[in-house]
């Protein structure tokens, strides 16, 4: 298939030759400087920007930028806000240099899902990181858009008419095929638009149909990726949103809510984090070849779900949550009394963070228990 890179200008990340100008524009951005001043208030702007320019020397590509600037930041988050992040890629081909992948995963964190993956790919000798799709609803300031484009992000347009959505999906699909087959990049996509608030992770057929618009699915080398968090820093915000929508079906989060979720997700405690790659779907995709088109996408989504669900890493809190929901002790062999007391104390501390005028504690508690029990429920069903 022939491609013209200009057709992707409205959505693509920066190319190597554009990085220096983008960096200079970032340093000249007033809102970006306000942010940086908040991080290092004792350092004058001129000194700060001079140091950043010095650190930028030798950065030619978005991958260089990620290794120089983003990798240390993400490793800091792993050290400070998790109890470790593991990465199991044993089901991928041993030859890392000659394979590129489209990772499709369940969605735990707007920022960190791909960032943790990037660090783990680099640490384990993969030749490059991932390009990611990020919704334009999150690109609320020019400096954010500039920064994510420097960081290998392409734009996913939201809030479109049906006609605009079709064109946007076709363009994005063509870009993803171009990135994997011509640029030799990996891609990361969430299995659905937005996070599953109750952790009942399901692949949207529309994501798979979008990917097929730009060419054969086989050439994308899709890998189902499972992300497991011991604790979800945004659990209480998700529970709060459940009640807000229950009490007011027209409720919609504000842009500030999105930023608060991003901040909480990055800097909140996550406990242990685990990434697990299933075998690429090309190893079994031909089993679906005889199905009619619509049934094929449904079967593909179900098989992807089974791969993702079967590779959850389960923690004591998942088993405790299931027993607290049922009022039984079916999973008592999977946790200690200390585990149970710790999780109940954790739940109480999260509920205390919810500030609603008509706070329904029983409802909120149940919603949080469901979030932690669903990975176990789906894992068992996948077995």
C-alpha positions as CSV (number, residue, x, y, z in Angstrom):
1,X,0.0,0.0,0.0
2,X,1.2,3.5,-0.9
3,X,1.3,6.2,1.8
4,X,2.0,10.0,1.8
5,X,3.1,11.2,5.2
6,X,1.4,14.5,4.6
7,X,-2.0,12.8,4.8
8,X,-1.3,12.1,8.5
9,X,-0.2,15.6,9.5
10,X,-3.3,16.4,11.5
11,X,-2.9,13.4,13.8
12,X,0.7,12.0,13.7
13,X,3.5,12.4,16.3
14,X,6.5,14.6,15.4
15,X,9.1,13.3,13.0
16,X,12.8,13.5,13.8
17,X,13.4,16.8,11.9
18,X,10.6,18.5,13.8
19,X,11.8,17.8,17.4
20,X,14.0,20.8,18.0
21,X,11.4,23.4,16.9
22,X,8.8,21.6,19.0
23,X,11.1,21.7,22.0
24,X,11.8,25.4,21.6
25,X,8.1,26.1,21.3
26,X,7.5,24.1,24.5
27,X,10.1,26.2,26.4
28,X,8.5,29.4,25.2
29,X,4.9,28.4,26.3
30,X,3.7,30.5,29.2
31,X,1.5,27.7,30.7
32,X,4.3,25.2,30.5
33,X,6.6,27.6,32.3
34,X,4.0,28.1,35.1
35,X,3.9,24.3,35.5
36,X,7.7,24.0,35.6
37,X,7.8,26.9,38.1
38,X,5.5,24.9,40.4
39,X,7.8,21.9,40.2
40,X,11.1,23.8,40.9
41,X,9.9,27.2,42.4
42,X,13.4,28.0,43.6
43,X,15.0,28.0,40.1
44,X,14.7,31.0,37.8
45,X,13.1,30.4,34.4
46,X,16.2,31.3,32.4
47,X,18.4,28.9,34.4
48,X,15.7,26.1,34.2
49,X,15.3,26.5,30.4
50,X,19.1,26.6,29.9
51,X,19.4,23.3,31.8
52,X,16.6,21.8,29.7
53,X,18.3,22.9,26.5
54,X,21.5,21.3,27.7
55,X,19.7,18.1,28.5
56,X,18.1,18.2,25.0
57,X,21.5,18.1,23.2
58,X,21.7,14.9,21.1
59,X,18.0,14.3,21.1
60,X,17.0,13.8,17.5
61,X,14.0,11.6,17.6
62,X,10.9,11.0,19.8
63,X,12.6,7.7,20.9
64,X,15.6,9.7,22.0
65,X,13.3,12.1,23.9
66,X,11.6,9.3,25.7
67,X,14.9,7.7,26.8
68,X,16.4,11.0,27.9
69,X,13.4,12.7,29.6
70,X,10.5,10.3,30.1
71,X,12.2,7.1,31.1
72,X,13.7,8.6,34.3
73,X,10.4,10.1,35.2
74,X,8.5,6.8,34.7
75,X,11.1,4.9,36.7
76,X,10.7,7.4,39.5
77,X,6.9,6.8,39.4
78,X,7.5,3.0,39.6
79,X,9.9,3.4,42.5
80,X,7.8,5.9,44.4
81,X,4.2,4.9,43.7
82,X,4.3,1.1,43.1
83,X,5.7,-2.0,44.8
84,X,7.3,-3.0,41.5
85,X,6.2,-3.5,37.9
86,X,6.8,-6.9,36.2
87,X,6.7,-7.6,32.4
88,X,6.2,-11.1,31.1
89,X,6.8,-11.3,27.3
90,X,7.7,-15.0,27.2
91,X,4.9,-15.8,24.6
92,X,6.4,-13.3,22.1
93,X,8.9,-14.5,19.5
94,X,12.5,-14.7,20.8
95,X,13.8,-12.5,17.9
96,X,13.1,-9.0,19.3
97,X,14.8,-7.0,16.5
98,X,12.6,-8.1,13.6
99,X,9.1,-7.9,15.0
100,X,6.8,-5.0,15.6
101,X,3.5,-5.3,17.5
102,X,0.2,-3.6,18.0
103,X,-0.4,-4.1,21.8
104,X,-4.1,-4.0,22.7
105,X,-4.7,-4.0,26.4
106,X,-7.2,-3.4,29.1
107,X,-7.2,0.2,30.3
108,X,-6.1,1.1,33.8
109,X,-4.4,4.5,33.5
110,X,-4.7,7.2,30.9
111,X,-1.0,8.1,31.1
112,X,0.8,5.1,32.6
113,X,-0.5,2.2,30.6
114,X,1.8,2.9,27.7
115,X,4.5,4.7,29.8
116,X,5.2,1.6,31.9
117,X,5.1,-0.5,28.8
118,X,7.7,1.8,27.1
119,X,10.1,1.5,30.0
120,X,9.8,-2.3,30.1
121,X,10.3,-2.7,26.4
122,X,13.5,-0.6,26.6
123,X,14.8,-2.4,29.7
124,X,14.2,-5.8,28.0
125,X,16.1,-5.0,24.8
126,X,13.3,-4.3,22.4
127,X,14.5,-1.9,19.7
128,X,11.7,0.7,20.2
129,X,8.8,1.8,22.4
130,X,5.2,2.3,21.4
131,X,3.2,5.0,19.6
132,X,-0.1,5.6,21.4
133,X,-3.5,7.0,20.5
134,X,-4.6,9.7,22.9
135,X,-8.0,11.4,22.8
136,X,-8.0,15.1,21.8
137,X,-10.3,15.7,24.8
138,X,-7.2,15.4,27.0
139,X,-5.2,17.9,24.9
140,X,-6.7,20.9,26.5
141,X,-3.6,23.1,26.3
142,X,-1.1,23.6,23.4
143,X,1.8,22.5,25.6
144,X,0.1,19.2,26.4
145,X,-0.5,18.5,22.7
146,X,3.1,19.5,21.9
147,X,4.5,17.3,24.6
148,X,2.6,14.2,23.8
149,X,3.5,14.5,20.1
150,X,7.1,14.6,21.1
151,X,6.4,11.5,23.2
152,X,5.2,9.4,20.2
153,X,1.4,10.1,20.5
154,X,-1.0,10.3,17.7
155,X,-4.4,12.1,18.1
156,X,-7.7,10.3,18.4
157,X,-10.5,12.7,17.7
158,X,-13.5,12.7,19.9
159,X,-17.0,14.1,19.8
160,X,-17.5,13.9,16.0
161,X,-20.5,13.5,13.8
162,X,-21.1,10.0,12.2
163,X,-19.6,11.2,8.9
164,X,-16.5,12.8,10.6
165,X,-16.1,9.7,12.7
166,X,-15.9,7.5,9.7
167,X,-13.2,9.7,8.0
168,X,-11.3,10.0,11.3
169,X,-11.3,6.2,11.8
170,X,-10.2,5.5,8.3
171,X,-7.3,8.0,8.6
172,X,-6.2,6.6,12.0
173,X,-6.3,3.1,10.7
174,X,-4.2,4.0,7.7
175,X,-1.8,5.7,10.0
176,X,-1.4,2.7,12.3
177,X,-0.8,0.4,9.4
178,X,1.8,2.9,8.1
179,X,3.5,3.2,11.5
180,X,3.8,-0.6,11.9
181,X,4.7,-1.6,8.4
182,X,6.7,1.4,7.1
183,X,8.1,3.2,10.2
184,X,8.7,-0.1,12.0
185,X,7.0,1.2,15.2
186,X,5.0,-0.6,17.8
187,X,1.5,0.7,18.7
188,X,-0.4,0.6,21.9
189,X,-4.2,1.0,22.0
190,X,-6.7,0.5,24.7
191,X,-9.3,-2.3,24.0
192,X,-12.1,0.3,24.4
193,X,-12.7,4.0,24.5
194,X,-12.2,5.1,28.1
195,X,-11.5,2.9,31.1
196,X,-13.9,0.2,32.3
197,X,-15.0,1.9,35.5
198,X,-15.9,-1.5,37.1
199,X,-12.8,-3.3,35.8
200,X,-15.0,-5.6,33.7
201,X,-12.6,-5.3,30.7
202,X,-14.1,-6.0,27.3
203,X,-12.7,-5.4,23.8
204,X,-14.9,-3.2,21.7
205,X,-15.5,-4.7,18.2
206,X,-15.4,-1.1,16.9
207,X,-11.7,-0.9,17.8
208,X,-11.0,-4.1,15.8
209,X,-13.1,-2.9,12.8
210,X,-11.2,0.5,12.9
211,X,-7.9,-1.4,12.7
212,X,-9.2,-3.4,9.7
213,X,-10.1,-0.3,7.7
214,X,-6.5,0.5,6.8
215,X,-5.4,-3.0,5.7
216,X,-5.1,-6.6,6.9
217,X,-5.2,-7.2,10.6
218,X,-2.4,-9.8,10.2
219,X,0.2,-7.1,9.3
220,X,-0.4,-5.3,12.6
221,X,0.8,-8.3,14.6
222,X,-1.7,-7.7,17.4
223,X,-0.8,-8.8,20.9
224,X,-3.4,-9.0,23.7
225,X,-1.8,-7.4,26.7
226,X,-3.0,-7.7,30.3
227,X,-2.4,-5.0,32.8
228,X,-3.0,-5.8,36.5
229,X,-2.9,-3.3,39.3
230,X,-3.1,-4.5,43.0
231,X,-4.7,-1.1,43.9
232,X,-6.3,1.4,41.5
233,X,-5.5,4.9,42.6
234,X,-8.6,6.2,40.9
235,X,-11.0,3.6,42.5
236,X,-12.7,6.1,44.7
237,X,-13.1,8.6,41.8
238,X,-14.7,5.9,39.7
239,X,-17.1,5.0,42.5
240,X,-17.9,8.6,43.0
241,X,-18.7,9.0,39.3
242,X,-21.0,5.9,39.5
243,X,-23.1,7.6,42.2
244,X,-23.1,11.0,40.3
245,X,-24.4,9.2,37.2
246,X,-26.9,7.2,39.2
247,X,-28.3,10.4,40.9
248,X,-28.1,12.5,37.7
249,X,-28.1,10.5,34.4
250,X,-27.0,13.6,32.5
251,X,-23.9,14.0,34.7
252,X,-20.7,14.5,32.6
253,X,-17.1,14.9,33.9
254,X,-15.5,18.3,33.4
255,X,-12.0,18.8,31.8
256,X,-10.8,19.5,35.3
257,X,-12.1,16.1,36.4
258,X,-10.1,14.5,33.6
259,X,-6.9,16.3,34.8
260,X,-7.6,15.3,38.4
261,X,-8.0,11.7,37.3
262,X,-4.7,11.9,35.4
263,X,-2.9,13.3,38.4
264,X,-4.4,10.8,40.8
265,X,-3.6,7.9,38.5
266,X,0.1,8.9,38.2
267,X,0.9,9.9,41.8
268,X,-1.5,7.5,43.6
269,X,-0.3,4.2,45.2
270,X,-0.7,1.2,43.0
271,X,0.8,-1.7,44.9
272,X,2.2,-4.3,42.6
273,X,1.7,-3.9,38.8
274,X,2.0,-6.7,36.3
275,X,2.1,-6.7,32.5
276,X,1.6,-9.9,30.6
277,X,1.7,-10.4,26.8
278,X,-0.3,-13.2,25.3
279,X,0.8,-14.8,22.0
280,X,0.2,-12.7,18.9
281,X,-3.3,-13.3,17.5
282,X,-1.7,-14.3,14.2
283,X,-1.0,-17.7,15.8
284,X,-4.7,-18.4,15.9
285,X,-6.4,-15.9,13.6
286,X,-6.9,-18.3,10.8
287,X,-9.3,-20.3,13.0
288,X,-11.9,-17.5,12.4
289,X,-11.5,-17.4,8.6
290,X,-14.7,-19.2,7.8
291,X,-17.0,-16.9,9.8
292,X,-19.1,-14.2,8.2
293,X,-17.6,-10.7,8.7
294,X,-19.8,-9.6,11.6
295,X,-19.5,-12.9,13.5
296,X,-15.7,-12.8,12.9
297,X,-15.3,-9.5,14.8
298,X,-17.5,-10.7,17.6
299,X,-15.5,-14.0,17.9
300,X,-12.2,-12.0,17.6
301,X,-13.2,-9.7,20.5
302,X,-14.3,-12.6,22.6
303,X,-11.1,-14.5,22.0
304,X,-9.0,-11.3,22.8
305,X,-11.0,-10.9,26.0
306,X,-10.3,-14.5,27.0
307,X,-6.5,-14.0,26.4
308,X,-6.5,-10.8,28.5
309,X,-8.7,-12.2,31.3
310,X,-6.7,-15.5,31.6
311,X,-3.4,-13.6,32.1
312,X,-4.6,-11.3,35.0
313,X,-2.2,-11.4,38.0
314,X,-4.5,-11.8,40.9
315,X,-3.7,-10.3,44.4
316,X,-5.2,-11.1,47.8
317,X,-7.5,-8.0,47.5
318,X,-9.2,-9.5,44.5
319,X,-10.2,-12.6,46.5
320,X,-11.1,-10.6,49.6
321,X,-13.4,-8.3,47.5
322,X,-15.2,-11.4,46.0
323,X,-15.8,-12.8,49.5
324,X,-17.0,-9.5,51.0
325,X,-19.4,-9.1,48.1
326,X,-20.9,-12.6,48.5
327,X,-20.8,-12.7,52.3
328,X,-19.1,-16.1,52.1
329,X,-15.5,-17.4,52.4
330,X,-15.2,-19.2,49.1
331,X,-11.7,-17.8,48.5
332,X,-10.4,-17.8,52.1
333,X,-7.4,-20.0,51.2
334,X,-6.1,-17.2,48.9
335,X,-5.6,-14.6,51.7
336,X,-4.8,-14.3,55.4
337,X,-6.8,-12.4,58.0
338,X,-4.1,-9.8,57.8
339,X,-4.7,-9.4,54.1
340,X,-8.4,-9.0,54.7
341,X,-7.9,-6.4,57.5
342,X,-5.5,-4.5,55.3
343,X,-8.0,-4.4,52.4
344,X,-10.9,-3.4,54.6
345,X,-8.9,-0.6,56.1
346,X,-7.9,0.5,52.5
347,X,-11.5,0.5,51.5
348,X,-12.5,2.7,54.4
349,X,-9.7,5.1,53.7
350,X,-10.8,5.4,50.0
351,X,-14.5,5.9,50.9
352,X,-13.4,8.8,53.2
353,X,-11.9,10.6,50.2
354,X,-15.3,10.8,48.5
355,X,-17.0,14.2,49.0
356,X,-20.6,14.1,47.9
357,X,-23.5,16.0,49.5
358,X,-25.7,12.8,49.5
359,X,-23.0,10.3,50.0
360,X,-24.4,6.7,49.7
361,X,-21.7,4.7,51.5
362,X,-23.3,1.3,51.0
363,X,-23.5,1.9,47.2
364,X,-20.0,3.3,46.9
365,X,-18.5,0.4,48.9
366,X,-20.3,-2.1,46.7
367,X,-19.1,-0.4,43.5
368,X,-15.5,-0.5,44.8
369,X,-15.8,-4.2,45.8
370,X,-17.1,-5.0,42.3
371,X,-14.1,-3.2,40.8
372,X,-11.7,-5.5,42.7
373,X,-13.8,-8.7,42.3
374,X,-14.3,-8.5,38.5
375,X,-10.8,-9.4,37.4
376,X,-11.1,-12.6,39.5
377,X,-14.6,-13.4,38.1
378,X,-13.4,-12.9,34.5
379,X,-10.1,-14.8,35.1
380,X,-12.1,-17.8,36.3
381,X,-14.5,-17.6,33.4
382,X,-11.6,-17.5,31.0
383,X,-10.1,-20.7,32.4
